[in-house]
Amino acid sequence: MDLDRITDVDTLRQLLRVQLRETERLKAELKQAYEQLRGKDAKKAEQLALRLAEVERQHANALKALFGPSSEKRPKGEAKNKGRNPQTGHGRKGQANLPLQDVRHVYDNLPIACGVCGGDLVEWKDQYEESEEIDFVPPKVILKRHLRQKYRCTCGACIQTAPGPQKLFPKARYSVNFALNVAVQKYAYHKPLARQVKAFEHQGLSVTSATLWDYLSTMYDLLLPAYQRLEAYVLSQPVMGIDETRWKL
């Protein structure tokens, strides 16, 4: 029977009911046979389980084909790509989340002689040959000098200084951003502090792993209440998902 030629909705509904009843009957028989063989013949039971999964998959695909988006309503852009060969392999991916930086390339030695008439080439305004490349700009460690402005009254009895940056603890030498970066590198990317110390040396910074530990310890104290609230929330749930992936040390 060619279903594409059936236009009557009631006929399609009737066919669907028959299909659903037949699928449920087959699933019930497979389940019953699976329960009978599960403790007797593991190999046959496994084959029945695979057959049952295949029936359920076919059932889901049939429902999707009947009630899914109409084949006449193509997604935007599909009509434009119709007739083209599908892209295979590792094609270029759009990188809309990356910041864009324009780099203008010009000739240093001007003028340049025309290869046809020998005249001088002049700049063609707003005309470029464009291409893109993904580059890596390494992070920088810089020494910031904060200049806190002082204010005084004409009476000479009051002097006030503008507030400075927020710090993890009084007179902290390293910024909050610096400490956060150390924590992310260690706990998100599993980069040991000793290795981070060597990386900082290449950037001109001399620091010890003990100093980095001091900042991580301070961050631990600040984040402990959030951790305790999170732990209480997780333990209060009926089901917990646990990632038991191991990391080789």
C-alpha positions as CSV (number, residue, x, y, z in Angstrom):
1,M,0.0,0.0,0.0
2,D,1.3,3.4,-1.0
3,L,0.7,5.7,2.0
4,D,1.7,8.8,0.0
5,R,-1.4,8.4,-2.1
6,I,-3.8,8.3,0.8
7,T,-5.3,11.7,1.5
8,D,-8.3,10.7,3.7
9,V,-7.5,11.5,7.3
10,D,-9.9,8.9,8.8
11,T,-8.2,6.1,6.7
12,L,-4.8,7.2,7.9
13,R,-6.0,7.1,11.5
14,Q,-7.4,3.7,11.1
15,L,-4.2,2.4,9.6
16,L,-2.3,4.0,12.5
17,R,-4.5,2.3,15.1
18,V,-3.9,-1.1,13.4
19,Q,-0.2,-0.4,13.4
20,L,-0.1,0.6,17.0
21,R,-2.0,-2.5,18.1
22,E,0.3,-4.8,16.1
23,T,3.4,-3.1,17.6
24,E,2.1,-3.4,21.1
25,R,1.3,-7.1,20.6
26,L,4.7,-7.8,19.2
27,K,6.4,-5.9,22.1
28,A,4.3,-7.8,24.6
29,E,5.3,-11.2,23.1
30,L,9.0,-10.2,23.0
31,K,8.9,-9.0,26.6
32,Q,7.2,-12.3,27.7
33,A,9.8,-14.4,25.8
34,Y,12.6,-12.3,27.2
35,E,11.4,-12.8,30.8
36,Q,11.2,-16.6,30.2
37,L,14.7,-16.8,28.8
38,R,16.5,-14.3,30.9
39,G,17.5,-16.9,33.5
40,K,17.8,-19.9,31.2
41,D,19.5,-18.8,27.9
42,A,21.4,-15.5,28.3
43,K,22.3,-15.4,24.6
44,K,18.8,-15.8,23.3
45,A,17.5,-13.3,25.9
46,E,20.1,-10.8,24.7
47,Q,18.9,-11.3,21.1
48,L,15.3,-10.8,22.1
49,A,16.3,-7.6,24.0
50,L,18.0,-6.3,20.9
51,R,14.9,-7.2,18.8
52,L,12.6,-5.4,21.2
53,A,14.8,-2.3,21.1
54,E,14.7,-2.4,17.3
55,V,10.9,-2.7,17.3
56,E,10.6,0.3,19.7
57,R,12.9,2.3,17.5
58,Q,10.9,1.5,14.3
59,H,7.7,2.4,16.2
60,A,9.1,5.8,17.2
61,N,10.4,6.5,13.7
62,A,6.9,5.7,12.2
63,L,5.2,8.1,14.6
64,K,7.8,10.8,13.8
65,A,7.3,10.3,10.1
66,L,3.5,10.6,10.4
67,F,3.3,13.5,12.9
68,G,6.7,15.2,12.4
69,P,7.2,18.4,10.4
70,S,5.7,18.3,6.9
71,S,8.1,17.4,4.2
72,E,6.7,20.3,2.2
73,K,7.9,22.8,4.8
74,R,11.6,22.8,4.4
75,P,13.8,24.6,7.0
76,K,15.2,27.9,6.0
77,G,18.3,27.6,3.8
78,E,17.5,24.0,2.6
79,A,16.1,25.3,-0.7
80,K,19.2,27.3,-1.3
81,N,21.4,24.2,-0.7
82,K,19.2,21.9,-2.7
83,G,21.2,20.2,-5.4
84,R,24.6,20.6,-3.7
85,N,26.6,17.7,-2.5
86,P,26.5,17.3,1.3
87,Q,29.6,18.5,3.0
88,T,31.7,15.6,4.4
89,G,34.8,15.5,6.5
90,H,36.1,18.3,8.8
91,G,34.8,21.4,7.1
92,R,35.2,24.9,8.4
93,K,33.0,25.8,11.4
94,G,31.6,29.2,12.0
95,Q,33.2,31.0,14.9
96,A,30.6,33.6,15.8
97,N,31.6,33.7,19.4
98,L,35.2,34.8,18.7
99,P,36.0,38.5,18.9
100,L,36.9,39.9,15.5
101,Q,40.0,42.0,14.9
102,D,40.7,43.6,11.5
103,V,44.3,43.7,10.5
104,R,45.1,46.0,7.5
105,H,48.0,45.1,5.3
106,V,49.6,47.8,3.1
107,Y,52.8,48.1,1.1
108,D,55.6,49.9,2.9
109,N,57.6,50.9,-0.2
110,L,55.5,53.2,-2.3
111,P,55.0,54.1,-5.1
112,I,54.6,50.8,-7.0
113,A,54.9,50.8,-10.7
114,C,52.0,49.5,-12.8
115,G,53.0,46.4,-14.7
116,V,51.1,47.5,-17.8
117,C,51.7,51.2,-18.4
118,G,54.5,51.9,-15.9
119,G,52.5,54.5,-13.9
120,D,52.2,54.7,-10.1
121,L,49.6,52.6,-8.3
122,V,47.4,54.6,-5.9
123,E,45.3,53.3,-3.1
124,W,41.9,51.9,-4.1
125,K,39.7,53.2,-1.3
126,D,37.7,50.6,0.7
127,Q,38.7,47.8,-1.6
128,Y,40.4,44.7,0.0
129,E,41.1,41.1,-0.6
130,E,39.6,39.5,2.5
131,S,40.6,36.2,4.3
132,E,40.3,34.9,7.8
133,E,42.5,33.0,10.1
134,I,42.1,31.9,13.8
135,D,45.0,33.2,15.9
136,F,46.1,32.7,19.5
137,V,46.9,35.7,21.6
138,P,48.7,34.4,24.7
139,P,47.5,35.8,28.1
140,K,49.6,38.4,29.7
141,V,50.6,39.0,33.3
142,I,51.0,42.7,34.0
143,L,51.9,44.9,36.9
144,K,49.1,47.3,37.6
145,R,49.8,50.5,39.4
146,H,46.6,51.9,41.1
147,L,46.6,55.6,41.6
148,R,43.9,56.4,44.2
149,Q,43.0,60.0,43.9
150,K,43.2,62.1,47.0
151,Y,40.6,64.8,47.8
152,R,41.0,67.6,50.4
153,C,38.8,70.4,51.7
154,T,39.9,74.0,51.5
155,C,39.6,74.1,55.3
156,G,42.7,71.8,55.4
157,A,41.1,69.5,58.0
158,C,39.7,66.7,55.8
159,I,41.5,64.5,53.3
160,Q,39.8,61.5,51.6
161,T,41.1,58.9,49.2
162,A,39.1,57.2,46.4
163,P,38.6,53.5,47.1
164,G,40.9,51.0,45.3
165,P,40.2,47.6,43.8
166,Q,38.6,44.8,45.8
167,K,41.1,42.3,47.2
168,L,40.9,38.8,48.5
169,F,42.5,39.9,51.8
170,P,44.1,43.1,53.1
171,K,47.3,44.1,51.2
172,A,47.0,41.2,48.8
173,R,49.7,41.4,46.2
174,Y,47.8,39.5,43.5
175,S,44.4,40.5,42.1
176,V,41.1,38.6,42.3
177,N,41.3,37.8,38.6
178,F,44.8,36.4,39.1
179,A,43.6,34.1,41.8
180,L,40.5,33.0,39.8
181,N,42.8,32.1,36.9
182,V,45.0,30.0,39.1
183,A,41.9,28.1,40.5
184,V,40.4,27.5,37.0
185,Q,43.7,26.2,35.7
186,K,44.1,23.8,38.6
187,Y,40.6,22.5,39.2
188,A,39.0,22.8,35.7
189,Y,42.0,22.0,33.6
190,H,44.0,19.9,36.2
191,K,47.2,22.0,35.8
192,P,49.4,21.6,38.9
193,L,50.6,24.7,40.7
194,A,54.2,23.8,40.1
195,R,53.5,23.8,36.3
196,Q,51.7,27.1,36.6
197,V,54.7,28.6,38.4
198,K,56.9,27.6,35.4
199,A,54.4,29.1,33.0
200,F,54.4,32.4,34.9
201,E,58.2,32.4,34.8
202,H,58.1,32.4,31.0
203,Q,55.9,35.5,31.2
204,G,58.3,37.3,33.5
205,L,56.6,36.7,36.8
206,S,58.5,35.2,39.8
207,V,56.0,33.5,42.2
208,T,56.1,30.3,44.3
209,S,53.6,27.6,44.6
210,A,53.2,28.3,48.3
211,T,51.9,31.8,47.4
212,L,49.4,30.4,45.0
213,W,48.2,27.9,47.7
214,D,47.6,30.9,50.0
215,Y,45.3,32.5,47.5
216,L,43.5,29.2,46.8
217,S,43.0,28.7,50.6
218,T,41.5,32.2,50.9
219,M,39.1,31.5,48.0
220,Y,38.2,28.2,49.7
221,D,37.1,30.1,52.8
222,L,35.0,32.5,50.8
223,L,33.3,29.8,48.7
224,L,32.7,27.3,51.6
225,P,29.2,28.6,52.4
226,A,28.2,28.2,48.8
227,Y,29.7,24.7,48.7
228,Q,27.7,23.7,51.9
229,R,24.5,25.1,50.4
230,L,25.1,23.2,47.2
231,E,25.9,19.9,49.0
232,A,22.7,20.2,51.1
233,Y,20.7,20.8,47.9
234,V,22.2,17.8,46.1
235,L,21.7,15.5,49.1
236,S,18.0,16.6,49.3
237,Q,17.2,15.3,45.8
238,P,15.7,11.9,45.2
239,V,18.3,11.0,42.5
240,M,21.9,12.1,42.2
241,G,24.0,11.9,39.1
242,I,27.7,11.2,39.9
243,D,30.6,11.6,37.4
244,E,33.1,8.9,38.3
245,T,35.5,9.6,35.6
246,R,39.1,9.0,36.8
247,W,42.0,11.3,36.2
248,K,45.4,9.7,36.0
249,L,47.8,11.2,38.5
